[in-house]
Amino acid sequence: MAEALAGLPRIREQADCVELRLDLFEEAFDLPSLLRERGDLPVVATLRPPDQGGKCSLPANERLTVLLKAAELGAEYVDLEFDAATPQALSRLRSAGAQVVLSRHDFSAMPTDLADAWWPALAELGADVVKVVGTAWRVSDCLHVFRAFARADRPTIAIAMGEAGLLSRVLALRDDRCFLTFAALDEGRGTAPGQLTAREMRETFCVERLRPTTRVYGLLGPHAETDRLREYNAWFVSDGFDGVAVPFVADADAAGIVSAFRELPVSGWHVHGAELQAGVVAALDEVRSAKGKVNAVVRRADGGLVGHWVESPREQYELWRGGG
């Protein structure tokens, strides 16, 4: 409790909303104090059972009692798992003053039916906010997240957990149907794999700027190039250019990844690593490099992908700005 109460003022400075993960307390928690100290910050109250990634061993009816109390004390939202979402539970929570986030998680894989089955099933149950979360083992798994947003007709939280899913946590904020994305207050204190800190979201990715028109630029390589990401995004901000650079962490299949993300679409690529630079050529419509490999890709106005070889990050950036 002491740690949570001390953290809430810092969260108010950095976030637009706070999730109270009540199941992660190691001692009895004081709901009135927590909801008082959040100030005017909207709250999502969560009491997650083990099968959905939490630590609360209480039966469903007792967990509902706690969430009802949070709603009565002023929590604007409560998170209820899909298999506990009876009509009676939703009615009682709404009568207590809260909107209901209905959630479903897969901590082992990315469900291929995340958009086509998971999302509509939760919507049909009567969710005010639909939350669907899977685990990405490769960056192309993130496409299921963006497909969920594309079909959404109400506020939605859709996330791909894990390092390969990091880009989904940032790019979700481009979509008007995105209710929120999650971030940790401090490094190493996230509540799910792959969470960035709130400071990284704001300072590295400048997420306040993101909107549906924001162009996406991918840094494709075997590790996230944090300094380069920060550099590109700072240039976008200083030039007033509506773009964001995000990491696509992969060490193989450059052509498959670039081809798959025509769907999003990604407007340009920075490719790091000799194998990826050679492999990506197979996915391109035009190559303007005599090296047999490319490290920069830009999407033309007609949707075609053009590969180049550049000698500096600034040259890469100017190529993106010029559109080819």
N, C-alpha and C positions, 0 to 999 in steps of 0.2 A: 504493500500500500504506500509506503513512504516513497519508494522509487516511482510509482505511478503518479502520485500527487506532485512530485518534483518535476516530472517530465511534462505534465500537461501545459504549464506556461510556455515551455519551449515549443511544444506542438502547436499551440495557438499562434506562434510567430511564423511557423513554416508551412502549415497545412490549412486546407479549407474544411476539413472534416476529420474526426478521430474515430477509430474503431477501438472499442473497449473489449479486448479479448479476455473475458472473465474466466475462461477455462484455464488460462495460463498462470493465474495467481497461485503462489505456493502457500498462501495463508488465506484466511477469511478476508473477503473484500467488503468494503463499505460503499455500497451503491450511492447513497445520498451524498457522500463526500466526493466521490468521483464525478457525479453529475453536476455538483455545485462548482467544482474546480475547473470544469471544462469551459466555463464562461459562456460565451455565445456561440461556441463552436458546435456545429451539428454532430450528433453521436450515432454511431452504429453499434448496438450492443450485441455481442456474440458470445455464445456459450457452446462451444463445438465439442461433439463426442469423438471418441478415438477413431471410428471408422470414416470420419470426414476430416481427419487431420488434427483433432483437438485432444484435450486431456480431461474432459469432464466425464466422469463415469456415472453420473446420475441418470436415472431413467427419463424417458422423454417427457413425462408429465411433470416431473420435478424441475427439469430444465425450463419448461414452459413457464412454470411459476416464477422463476427468477427473471425471465425475459419480460413477463407481464409487469413485474415490479419495476424493472428498468423503464418500461413504457410509461407507467404511472408516474414515475419520477421525472419524466420529461425527455427520455431518449426518443429522438425523432424517427429512428429506424431500428428494427431488430432483424437479425439474420437467423433464419430458420431453415434447417436442412430439409431437402425435398421429401424424405421419407417420414418426416414429422409434420408435414404440412396438411393437416386435416382442415376441412372447412371451419370446424369449431375453433381450432387454434388460431386461424387467420382472423376470424371474426372477433375473438377475444382480444387479440393484440391490437387490432384496429380500434376497438371500443376503448382500449386503454390509451389511445392517442398516438400510436406508432404506425408507420408504414412498414411493410414487410418485404425484406430481401429474401427471396427463396434461392437457395444455393445447392449446387452439386459439384463435387470435386473428384478428380481421378489423380492420385499421387504416383501412379505407376506408368501412365501412358497418356497420349492424346486421343480421346475418342474420335473416331472418324465421323460419328454422327452428332458431334457437339452442336453444330448449327441446325441440322435437319431433324434431330429427335430430342436432344436434351433441352435446347432452348424452347421449342414449342410446348414441351411437356410441362415445364415450369410455368410458362405463361398461362397454360390452360388451368393450372392449379389456382391461379389468381394472384400471382406475384405482382406487387407494385414495382419491384425491381427484380430482374432476372440476373442470377449470377451463375456462370458456367466456367469451370476451371479445369484444365488438363495439364499434363506434364509434357513438355517438348524435349525430345531426344535429338531432334534435328530442326534446323530453322524453318524448313517447309511446314512443320507442324503448326506454326503460327498462323498459317492461312486459314485454319479452321476458326480461329478467333475472329478474324476479319469477316469471315462469312457469317458468323453469328451476328455481328453488328449489322451487316447488310440486310438481314432478314428481320431485325428487331423493330417492333412498333411501340416500345416503351423503354424506359431507362434500363440499361444493361451494364453489367460488369462481366467482361470476358477477358481471360488471362491465360497465357501459356507459362507455366512455372518452369524453373530451371534456367541454366545459363543460355541455352539455345532459345529460350522464350523471352529473354530480356527485352528484345525489340518490341514485343507485344505490349509490355507495360508502358512504354513511351507512346507508341503509335496509336494505342487505344484512344488517347486524348484528342486525336484528329477527328474522331467521329462524334457527331452531335448526340448520338444515342448513348454514348458512354456516360455512365453515372459517376464513376470514379475509377481511379487506379490506385494501387497500394504502394506505399513507400515506408521505409523504416526511419525512425528518428536518428539512430546511430548505426555506424558500420557494424555488421555482425549481429545485429539485434532484430533482424527481420523475422516475420512469422511464417514465411514460406520461401522455398528455394528460388533464388534469382532476384529477390527484392533489391532494388536500389535504395539509397537513402533519399530523403526529401531534398537534401542539399544537392545531391547529384542530379536529381530530376530538374531542379530549378537552374543550377549553375552550369552543368554540362550540356543538358538537352534543352534548356530554356522553354520548358513545356507550356508556360503561360501563353506562348505565341501560337500554339498548334490549333489548327482548324481544318475543316475538310479540304480546303484548297492547298494546304501545305504540301509541298513536294518532298518526297522521301528519297534520301541518298544513302546507299548501303556501303558500309566498310566491311568487305568480305575477306576474312582471313582466319587463321587458327586461334587468334585471341582478340579480345576487345582492345582496340588501340585508343585508350582513354585520352591521352594527350592530343592525338589527332582529331578525335571526336570533338573535344573541347575547342580546338582551333577552328575547325570547319563551322561549328555552330556559332562561335563568336563572330566569325566573318558574316554569316547569314544575318545575325542581329545587327551588326554595325552597318551593313549595306541595306538594311530594310528588305532583305530578300526572304520570301515566304518558303523556307526550306528547313529541313532537319536531317541531320546525319545520325544514323543509328548503327550499332554493330550487328553483323551477321556472322556469328562464330561458327566456322566450319573449316575442316582441313582437307576436304575432298568434294567432288561433284559440283564444281563451280558452274558448269554448264546447266546442270539440272536445277540448281538453285536460282540462277538468273532467269532461266526459262519459266520456272514456276511463279516467280514474283513479277512477271509481266501482268499477272492478275491484279496486283495491288493497285496501281502499278508503281514500281520503283523507277525514279527518273534518272538515276545515275549510280554508278558503282566505282568504288576504289577497291582494287583487288591486290591483296598482299600475299606473297608466297609464290615461288616459281611454278609449282605444280598447278595451283589455281589459275595463275596468269596464263599458262598454256592451255589449260582445260576449258576456260571460259570462252575461248574463240569459237567453239562449236555452237554456242548459243546465240551468236551475233549475226546480224543481217549485213553488216559491213565492217571491214577491218582496215584501219588506216595506220597500220604499223608494219614495218618491214622485219620486225624481230621474231615473228612467229608466235608472239604472245602479246598480251595487252595488260596494262595495269589501271586503265581508266575506261569507263563505259558511260555513254550518255544516250538518253532516249530522245529520238527525233520527234518532231511534231506529229509525224504520221505513225508513231509508235515503234518504229524500227530502232534497233540497238546498234550503236556504232562504237567500235573499240579503238583506243588510241594508246600510245605510249607517252607518258609525261615524265618530266624530270624533277618536279617539285610539287608539294601540296598546293602551292598557290596556282600553279599551272593547271592542276586538277580542278581546283575551285573555279577558275575562270572558264574552263571548258564546260563545267556544269552550268554556270551562269549564262553562257552563250548558247547553250542547248545544242552543242555539237560542232 
